[in-house]
Amino acid sequence: MAACWAALSFLDPRVLTVTALLSGSLLAGALIIAMVDRWRKRQTNFAQPHEQLASFRVLYERGEMSEEEYQRVRARLTPKLKPTPAAPTPTGAAPESRPENPPAAPPPPPDTRSEPSV
């Protein structure tokens, strides 16, 4: 057996071929694993903060999450929510105030069709 190893040199084409194939296989495997990991992480980040907050709210309402846990999650996700833009008001003008009870709808027009005489 020792004679077999002694006969092989590191410059032997068979040794170089096997070494190159093994190194190439390891490098290809590492690249595939890195690409799959990047793809997996990208897929999990698609949920928007409002969707995440809604799902955590459901967990809290079902009792699967304590109020303390929900408040902690809510505190982390609230800054990520996009604020709804308010309508800009002209400079110096006060925002419009709407009455609490809007006016009632106007009554329907009177029926102008005449009944046929029998």
Secondary structure as the mmCIF struct_conf table of DSSP 4:
data_model
#
loop_
_struct_conf.conf_type_id
_struct_conf.id
_struct_conf.beg_label_comp_id
_struct_conf.beg_label_asym_id
_struct_conf.beg_label_seq_id
_struct_conf.end_label_comp_id
_struct_conf.end_label_asym_id
_struct_conf.end_label_seq_id
HELX_RH_AL_P HELX_RH_AL_P1 ALA A 2 ALA A 7
TURN_TY1_P TURN_TY1_P1 PHE A 10 LEU A 11
BEND BEND1 ASP A 12 ASP A 12
HELX_RH_AL_P HELX_RH_AL_P2 PRO A 13 THR A 44
TURN_TY1_P TURN_TY1_P2 ASN A 45 PHE A 46
BEND BEND2 ALA A 47 ALA A 47
HELX_RH_AL_P HELX_RH_AL_P3 PRO A 49 ARG A 62
TURN_TY1_P TURN_TY1_P3 GLY A 63 GLY A 63
BEND BEND3 GLU A 64 MET A 65
HELX_RH_AL_P HELX_RH_AL_P4 GLU A 67 LEU A 77
HELX_RH_3T_P HELX_RH_3T_P1 THR A 78 LYS A 80
BEND BEND4 LEU A 81 LEU A 81
HELX_LH_PP_P HELX_LH_PP_P1 LYS A 82 PRO A 90
TURN_TY1_P TURN_TY1_P4 THR A 91 GLY A 92
HELX_LH_PP_P HELX_LH_PP_P2 ALA A 93 GLU A 96
BEND BEND5 GLU A 100 ASN A 101
HELX_LH_PP_P HELX_LH_PP_P3 PRO A 102 PRO A 110
HELX_LH_PP_P HELX_LH_PP_P4 ARG A 113 SER A 117
#
